[in-house]
Amino acid sequence: MFYRHVDPSNAWRTLAGLPTLTRAHQAFALKNTGYIITSAGQLISFTPGTSQWHTYNALGNRFFVGTSLNEKAYFINQDYHLLEYTPN
């Protein structure tokens, strides 16, 4: 059996264009995109292949939790409504 040593200094890196993720409290992945919900309810996404960050400011809602299932995302917002999102 062979073991590969991974140097931690090479395994982690800071991503360019990173928005403020202070107190981010939840993250999940859907269709090669990561979704992050901050403690303030802000929804942020990151696509690793393009290194693009997107902040969803125009939604007008703050999100408490989110998850993905069957290529869709589901969120509960500040009004306790269940919202369904289908990415392109």
ChimeraX commands (.cxc) that place a marker at each C-alpha (Angstrom):
marker #1 position 0.00,0.00,0.00 radius 0.5
marker #1 position 1.35,3.41,-0.95 radius 0.5
marker #1 position 0.57,6.69,0.73 radius 0.5
marker #1 position 0.99,10.05,-0.90 radius 0.5
marker #1 position 2.10,12.88,1.34 radius 0.5
marker #1 position 0.33,16.15,0.58 radius 0.5
marker #1 position 2.18,19.27,1.60 radius 0.5
marker #1 position -0.48,21.47,3.28 radius 0.5
marker #1 position 1.25,24.61,2.06 radius 0.5
marker #1 position 0.46,23.55,-1.53 radius 0.5
marker #1 position -3.02,22.15,-0.91 radius 0.5
marker #1 position -4.76,25.36,0.17 radius 0.5
marker #1 position -4.90,28.65,-1.65 radius 0.5
marker #1 position -6.86,31.88,-1.41 radius 0.5
marker #1 position -9.19,32.41,-4.34 radius 0.5
marker #1 position -9.03,35.65,-6.31 radius 0.5
marker #1 position -11.93,38.09,-6.16 radius 0.5
marker #1 position -13.19,36.62,-2.91 radius 0.5
marker #1 position -16.17,38.52,-1.45 radius 0.5
marker #1 position -16.46,38.94,2.31 radius 0.5
marker #1 position -17.34,35.55,3.76 radius 0.5
marker #1 position -17.12,36.57,7.40 radius 0.5
marker #1 position -19.42,34.37,9.44 radius 0.5
marker #1 position -20.53,32.29,6.46 radius 0.5
marker #1 position -22.59,29.52,8.02 radius 0.5
marker #1 position -23.66,27.15,5.25 radius 0.5
marker #1 position -22.35,25.91,1.91 radius 0.5
marker #1 position -23.39,23.28,-0.63 radius 0.5
marker #1 position -22.62,22.41,-4.24 radius 0.5
marker #1 position -24.90,22.11,-7.27 radius 0.5
marker #1 position -23.86,21.61,-10.91 radius 0.5
marker #1 position -20.19,22.56,-10.43 radius 0.5
marker #1 position -21.08,25.70,-8.47 radius 0.5
marker #1 position -20.70,26.26,-4.75 radius 0.5
marker #1 position -23.40,28.20,-2.91 radius 0.5
marker #1 position -22.66,29.95,0.39 radius 0.5
marker #1 position -25.12,31.53,2.82 radius 0.5
marker #1 position -23.65,34.07,5.23 radius 0.5
marker #1 position -24.91,34.66,8.76 radius 0.5
marker #1 position -26.61,37.83,7.44 radius 0.5
marker #1 position -28.59,35.71,4.96 radius 0.5
marker #1 position -26.63,36.80,1.89 radius 0.5
marker #1 position -26.43,34.23,-0.92 radius 0.5
marker #1 position -23.11,33.98,-2.78 radius 0.5
marker #1 position -22.04,31.51,-5.46 radius 0.5
marker #1 position -18.65,30.45,-6.79 radius 0.5
marker #1 position -17.86,28.61,-10.02 radius 0.5
marker #1 position -14.36,27.08,-9.77 radius 0.5
marker #1 position -13.84,26.52,-13.51 radius 0.5
marker #1 position -14.16,30.23,-14.25 radius 0.5
marker #1 position -13.21,31.54,-10.78 radius 0.5
marker #1 position -16.33,33.72,-10.86 radius 0.5
marker #1 position -18.10,34.91,-7.72 radius 0.5
marker #1 position -21.71,36.10,-7.83 radius 0.5
marker #1 position -23.62,37.88,-5.08 radius 0.5
marker #1 position -27.40,37.66,-5.29 radius 0.5
marker #1 position -28.38,41.17,-4.14 radius 0.5
marker #1 position -31.47,41.65,-6.31 radius 0.5
marker #1 position -33.45,38.82,-4.70 radius 0.5
marker #1 position -34.60,41.03,-1.83 radius 0.5
marker #1 position -34.64,38.07,0.53 radius 0.5
marker #1 position -32.35,36.84,3.23 radius 0.5
marker #1 position -31.84,33.11,3.36 radius 0.5
marker #1 position -31.65,30.92,6.45 radius 0.5
marker #1 position -30.82,27.54,4.90 radius 0.5
marker #1 position -30.36,25.95,1.52 radius 0.5
marker #1 position -29.76,22.54,0.00 radius 0.5
marker #1 position -29.59,20.84,-3.38 radius 0.5
marker #1 position -31.59,17.89,-4.67 radius 0.5
marker #1 position -32.09,16.53,-8.19 radius 0.5
marker #1 position -30.22,19.40,-9.88 radius 0.5
marker #1 position -32.27,22.08,-8.11 radius 0.5
marker #1 position -31.56,24.25,-5.09 radius 0.5
marker #1 position -34.06,24.86,-2.32 radius 0.5
marker #1 position -33.88,27.76,0.13 radius 0.5
marker #1 position -35.90,28.92,3.11 radius 0.5
marker #1 position -36.01,32.71,3.23 radius 0.5
marker #1 position -36.62,35.28,5.96 radius 0.5
marker #1 position -40.39,34.97,5.44 radius 0.5
marker #1 position -40.16,31.18,5.95 radius 0.5
marker #1 position -41.07,30.44,2.34 radius 0.5
marker #1 position -39.52,27.50,0.52 radius 0.5
marker #1 position -37.98,28.73,-2.74 radius 0.5
marker #1 position -36.90,26.51,-5.63 radius 0.5
marker #1 position -34.04,27.51,-7.94 radius 0.5
marker #1 position -33.01,25.75,-11.15 radius 0.5
marker #1 position -29.58,26.85,-12.43 radius 0.5
marker #1 position -28.98,27.28,-16.15 radius 0.5
marker link #1:1,2 radius 0.2
marker link #1:2,3 radius 0.2
marker link #1:3,4 radius 0.2
marker link #1:4,5 radius 0.2
marker link #1:5,6 radius 0.2
marker link #1:6,7 radius 0.2
marker link #1:7,8 radius 0.2
marker link #1:8,9 radius 0.2
marker link #1:9,10 radius 0.2
marker link #1:10,11 radius 0.2
marker link #1:11,12 radius 0.2
marker link #1:12,13 radius 0.2
marker link #1:13,14 radius 0.2
marker link #1:14,15 radius 0.2
marker link #1:15,16 radius 0.2
marker link #1:16,17 radius 0.2
marker link #1:17,18 radius 0.2
marker link #1:18,19 radius 0.2
marker link #1:19,20 radius 0.2
marker link #1:20,21 radius 0.2
marker link #1:21,22 radius 0.2
marker link #1:22,23 radius 0.2
marker link #1:23,24 radius 0.2
marker link #1:24,25 radius 0.2
marker link #1:25,26 radius 0.2
marker link #1:26,27 radius 0.2
marker link #1:27,28 radius 0.2
marker link #1:28,29 radius 0.2
marker link #1:29,30 radius 0.2
marker link #1:30,31 radius 0.2
marker link #1:31,32 radius 0.2
marker link #1:32,33 radius 0.2
marker link #1:33,34 radius 0.2
marker link #1:34,35 radius 0.2
marker link #1:35,36 radius 0.2
marker link #1:36,37 radius 0.2
marker link #1:37,38 radius 0.2
marker link #1:38,39 radius 0.2
marker link #1:39,40 radius 0.2
marker link #1:40,41 radius 0.2
marker link #1:41,42 radius 0.2
marker link #1:42,43 radius 0.2
marker link #1:43,44 radius 0.2
marker link #1:44,45 radius 0.2
marker link #1:45,46 radius 0.2
marker link #1:46,47 radius 0.2
marker link #1:47,48 radius 0.2
marker link #1:48,49 radius 0.2
marker link #1:49,50 radius 0.2
marker link #1:50,51 radius 0.2
marker link #1:51,52 radius 0.2
marker link #1:52,53 radius 0.2
marker link #1:53,54 radius 0.2
marker link #1:54,55 radius 0.2
marker link #1:55,56 radius 0.2
marker link #1:56,57 radius 0.2
marker link #1:57,58 radius 0.2
marker link #1:58,59 radius 0.2
marker link #1:59,60 radius 0.2
marker link #1:60,61 radius 0.2
marker link #1:61,62 radius 0.2
marker link #1:62,63 radius 0.2
marker link #1:63,64 radius 0.2
marker link #1:64,65 radius 0.2
marker link #1:65,66 radius 0.2
marker link #1:66,67 radius 0.2
marker link #1:67,68 radius 0.2
marker link #1:68,69 radius 0.2
marker link #1:69,70 radius 0.2
marker link #1:70,71 radius 0.2
marker link #1:71,72 radius 0.2
marker link #1:72,73 radius 0.2
marker link #1:73,74 radius 0.2
marker link #1:74,75 radius 0.2
marker link #1:75,76 radius 0.2
marker link #1:76,77 radius 0.2
marker link #1:77,78 radius 0.2
marker link #1:78,79 radius 0.2
marker link #1:79,80 radius 0.2
marker link #1:80,81 radius 0.2
marker link #1:81,82 radius 0.2
marker link #1:82,83 radius 0.2
marker link #1:83,84 radius 0.2
marker link #1:84,85 radius 0.2
marker link #1:85,86 radius 0.2
marker link #1:86,87 radius 0.2
marker link #1:87,88 radius 0.2
view
